[in-house]
């Protein structure tokens, strides 16, 4: 029998097409259409997840308005109606701390300069984050400090700022310990502005690494924790976290130049550790996590895990089991805020329609403009088979290269095991970065340095 021009026998291609059509029909039947994001009904659709301890909300791009706006609406609902009180995001601890100070009506923590000025500035310096921060500040107004909801960064990229934060804390509490910290961080401090060059120099043998010194500094902080906690538990917690970031960042930038899965795993292990410490820091902790699908979904169900990488979603699911809910987000086409290369200017780019044999194509063909598909427990009936196959899934970070989209932005994934639910928007638009002007009436504590 003749084969198709793809080298596949016609009967095989017909069977595959029939399977794809059956997948689309089940997604059409079981996908729940969502109302507009700015309506109360949108957030209410996620009440079903309100009994979890941790809800992880993904995104398939760092530059899509609908993903930010939807996560904000869901998070508002979980905070107002279900007692959630922690928002942990894929951002740097010192930068996000400025937002946390703002929303909790605290004085800003010491920083060397304005936050969110490093690439990619639009990821957190945008209109959707501003709107959520203003809402959270209003929600917290009048609440006792112990009942306020906070927002925290999980990432490892703040080497210089975290070193500065440790110095600032110790200068205020123990000048002798501050001098010791400056000695320990001394060599590493020369690389604050270009930490990737530090890693390159160590791996190439041009200098010895600083691993011992950063571990010693964290150990010294922990040794005297009982004394310093008594002088202010929140300030101590902030200093400890910054010391942990310095340790993680030192290892991360060395691992970058060794290749393999080491740097990815170190970064996600640090982010997971941050979540663990946030959950342990307050007895009533319930958290919402905002991060890319590649961090939020269970990596063991994807090509990432098959090549040795793990992520926050996998670690959270192992630790909290049924008390954790992993929700992915996807789109077919529209515009996206991204750069063509690391450090390049942000552009509003056209997002190509989803490729064939992808989860995005299947959800697009299902016909819902926006939808929630939930396959936990009994709701998995009818979805098990179709979601247990391996299809392509798109991942756009801060860089988008449409000319090499298949190799640059798609990976294989088994959706049934990667997530517990999926939020879909057929058409989306780019997130809107904030301009150079301070918002009218914004207080001096406003975190973006506008």
N, C-alpha and C positions, 0 to 999 in steps of 0.2 A: 504494500500500500504506500502511496506517495506520502512524503512528509511535508510539513509546512516549511516556509522559508526560515523558521526559527529552529529547524531540525527536530521538530516534535511531531509524532504521528497525529493525524487529524483526530482520531478517536480520543487520544489523550488530551489534546487541546480542548475538545468539546466537553470532556469530563471536568477539566479544570474550570472551564467557563461556567458550567452548571453549578459547581461547588461555590464559585464566587457569587453567582446569582442567588444561591440559597443563603449565603452569608449576608448579603445585602438585604434580603427579604426579612431575615430574623432581626437584623439591626433596625430595620424600618418598623417592625412590629413592636419591639421591646424598648426602643429608645423613647424616652419621655420628653416631649417638646418643652422647652423652657420659655418663660415669659421674658420680657425685656430686663436687662440687668438692673436698671434703676427703679424697678418696681419691687414692692415687698414680697411678691410671690416668688421672685427669683431666689432670694435667700431662704425663704420658707421651704423650697424644694430640697434643701440640704439639712433640714431638721432631722432626718433619718440618721445622720451621722453624729448627732448631738450627744450620744452616750459614750463616745470614744474618749480616750485620754489624749490621744494625739491624732490630728488630722493633717495629712500632708497634701498640699495643693501644688500641682505642677504647672508647667507651661512648656510649649514646644518651641518657644522663641523668647529671648530676653527683650524684645522690642515690639510687643503687640498689646494695644490698648485693651482689648476685650479680656485678655488673660489677667492683667492687673486689676481691671475694674471688677471682674467676676470674683477674683480671690478676695478683694476688699469687701464685696457684698456678702460673700459666704462668711468671712471672718467676723464682720459686724454682727451677723446673725448668731454665730456661735458665742461671741462675747456677751451680747445682750440677753440671749434667751437660754443659753446652756452653760454659762459660767466659765468659759475659756478666758484665760488671763495672761497667756504668753503668745507672742508672735515672734517666731524665729525665722530669719530670712537669709538668703544667699548673698550677704553683703558683709563688709568688714565691721568688726565689733566697734572700733572707735568712731567710725562715721555714723553707723546706725545708733550709737549711743547718743549722738546729738539729737536725733529724732526722739529717742527714749526720754531724754531730759525734757524735751519740748512737750511731749504728750503727757508726761507725769508731773509737769509744772515744777521741775527742778532747775537749779542753776546749771548752766552748761559745764561739763567736765573740761579740764584743761586740754587744749589741743594746739598744735603748732600753726595751723592754718585752717582755712575753710574746708569742710568735707565735700566729698563727691566731685572733686575737681580732676581726679585722675580718670583715664580711660577705663571703662566706658561710662561717661558722666550721665548718659540718659537712662541708665538702668535703674537708678534710684532718684535721680534729680528730674522728676517728671510730674505732670499734672495729676496723674492718678495717685501717686504716693503722697503728694501734697494734700489731696482731698481726704485720703484715708487718715493721714496724720492729724489734720484738723478735726476730723470726726472723733478720733481716739482721744485727743486733748479735751474735747467737749464731754465725751463720755466719762473721763476720769475726773472732771471738775467736781469738787465737793466730796469725792470719795476719800476715805482714809488711805494713806499710802499703801497699806497692806492689802487693800482691795482693788487697787488700780491695775489695769492691764498694761504690760510693757512690751516693747519691741526691741529685738536684739539681733546683732549680726553673728553669723556662724563661720565666716571665711577666714583665710590665712594670709591674705595679701597685705596686711597692714604692719609689716615689720617695723618700719621707722616710727610710725605713729604709736605703735604698742610699746616700743622701747621708751619713747618720750612719756607715755602714760605711767609706766613703772617708775621712772625717775620722778615725775611730778608727785606721785603718791608717797614715795619714800622721802622726798624732800620735805613734805608736810608732816611726816610722822616720825622719821628717824634719819637724821642727816648722816650718821655713820653708815647705816645700811644703804643709804643712797650712794655714798662714795664707793662702797663695795660693788653696787650694781653697775656703776659707771666703769669700774675696772673690768668686771666680767663681760660687759657688753662692748667694751672698748673697740676691739678689732672688728666686731660685727657692725658697729655703728658707722664705720667708714663706707658701708655698702647700703646704707638706708635708702638712698635714692635709686640705686640700681641693684637690687638684691639678686636678680637673675645672673649678673656678672659675678657675684660672690659664688654662686653655685658652680659656675663655669670654672672659676679659678681654683676652687677646691678639687673638683673632679679631675682637672688637668694637672693637678699636683703643684700649682704655683703657690699655694698657701695651705696651711693646716686649717681644718674646719674648727668651728666654734661650738660644737655639740656639747662638750664637757662644760663649758662656761655657762651656756644657757640653761642646762639642766641644773647646775649648781645654784644659779640664781632662783629658779623656781623652787628648788629644795629649801633655800634660805627663807623665801617668803612663807612657804608652808610650815617651816619649823616654828616661826613666831606668830602663826595665825591666831592663836588664842589671845595674845596680847593685842593684836591690831583689830581683830573682829570687835573687841570690846570698845574700840574707839569709833566704830561705824561699820556695820556689817556690809552695807551696800558698797561703800567705797573700797573695802577690802575685796569683795567679790569681783569688782571691776579690775582692780590691780592684779589679782590672781589670774583672771582670764587673760589679761594682756600679757602676763608672763608666759602663760601656756601658748599664746599665739606666737610669741617670739620663738619659743622652742619648736613649735610645729612649722613655722615659716623657715627657720634655719634648715630643718630637715627637708622641707618641700623643695627649696631652691637647689639643694644638692641633688635630690632625687630626679629633678627635671632633666638633668644631663646624663642620667644613667639609662634612660629609656624604660620601656616596659610599663607595667601597671603601678609601679611604686609610688610615683608622685600623685596620681589620681587617688589611690587607696589611702595615702597619708592625709590628703586633703579631706576626703569624706570621713575618715576615722576621726579627724579633729572636729568636723562639723557635728558628727554624731555625739562625740564627747561633750561638746558644748550643749547640745540638747539634754543630755543626761544631767549635766550640772545645773542647768536651768530648772529642770523638773525636780531635782533634789533641793533646790534653793528655797522653794516655798511649798508648804505641806499640801496646799489645795491646787497644785499645778495642773493645768490642762492647756495644751499647746496646739497652735496652728503653725505649720511650717510652709514657707513659700520658697520654692527652688525649682530649677529646671526639671523637666520630666526625667532627664538622665540621672539626676540625683534622687528624685522622689520615688520613681518606680523601682521595683525589686530587680536589681541588676542581674541576679541569677537567671532571670527569664529572658535575657537579652544577649546579643553578641558581646556586649561589654563583659558580662559575667563569664561567658564561654571562653574569653581570653584572659581571665584572671582578675578582673576588676570587681570590686564591690562598692556599695554606695549607702547613703543614709537610709533609703527606703528598705533595703535588705536588712540592715542592722536594726532599724526601728521595728520592723516586723518580727525579727527574731526575739527582740527584747520585750515588746509589748503585746505581741500576738493579736488576739481579737480586739484589744483595746486601741489598736492603730488602724487607720483607714488611709489607703494610698489612692489618690485621685489624679489621673492624668488629664491633660488638656490638648486638644488638637484643632487644626484648621486646614482648609483646602487652599484658599487663595485670598489675595488682597494686597495690602502693603505692610511693610515691616521696617522698623528702625534698626539699622545694622551698619557695620563698616565692612569694607572689602578686605581689610587686613588689620592686624593688631596695631592699635595706635592711630589708625587712619580716621579721617573725619566721619561722623555719622551721616548716613544717607537714608532717605526714604526710598526703599527699593520695592519693586514688584515681586511678590511671592508667587512663584510658579504653581500652577495647579498640581495637585498630588499625582505622583507617579502610579502607573498600573502596578498591581500586586502589592499595594500598601494598605495599611489600616486606614489612612486618611482617604484614599480613594473609596474604600468600602463605606465609610461613614458619609462621605459626600453623596454617593449613589443612593444611600438610604433615604435622602430627600429632606431631612430636617434642617431648617435654617440654624437652629441651635437645639441641643438636646443633652440630657443626662441619661447615661446607660449604667445601671447598677447591677452587678452580678454577684453580690454577696449572698451567702446562704441560699434560701429558697428561690431568690431571684435569678440564680444561675441556671435554672431550668430552661433549656432551649438555647442557652448561650454557651454552655460548656464546650460543645463540639466546635462551633465556629470560632470561638475566641482562643481555642487551644492550638490552633495552627500557627505556624511561624510566617509572618509577613513583614514587609518593610515598614519602618516607622521613621518619620522625619524629625530631625533635631537641628534647630537653628539657634546658635548662641548669640554672641555679640558680633560675630562675623558671619556674613552670608555670601556664598559664592555660587550664584545660580548657574554659571557656566560649567561647573563641575559638581552639580547638586547631588547626583547619585552617589559618588564616591565621598563627597565632603559632608553630606547631611542625612544620609539614610543608613539605618542599621536594622538587622533582623530582631524581631521581638515576638514573644508569645503573650498577647495582651491579657489573657485570663490569669496568668501568674504574675504579670508585671504590676498590675493595678487591681483595685477593688471596684473602681468605677471610672467613667470617662466622660468629660465635658467636651462638647463639640460645638464649634462655630464654623459654618461653611465659609463665610467671608469675614475678614477682619481688617483692621487698619493699624497703622503705625502708632506707637505711643508718642505723646507730645512732650518733648523736653521743655523744661522751664527756661524762660528767657533770662536776660541779664538784670531785670528790674526786681526789686523787693516787692512782694505782693502788698497791695494797699492794706494798711492797717495791721500788718503782721508784726507781732511783738519782737523785741530784740533777741528773744530766745529762739526765734525761728531758725531751724537747723541748717538750712541750705546755704547760708552765707551769701544770700542774694543782695 
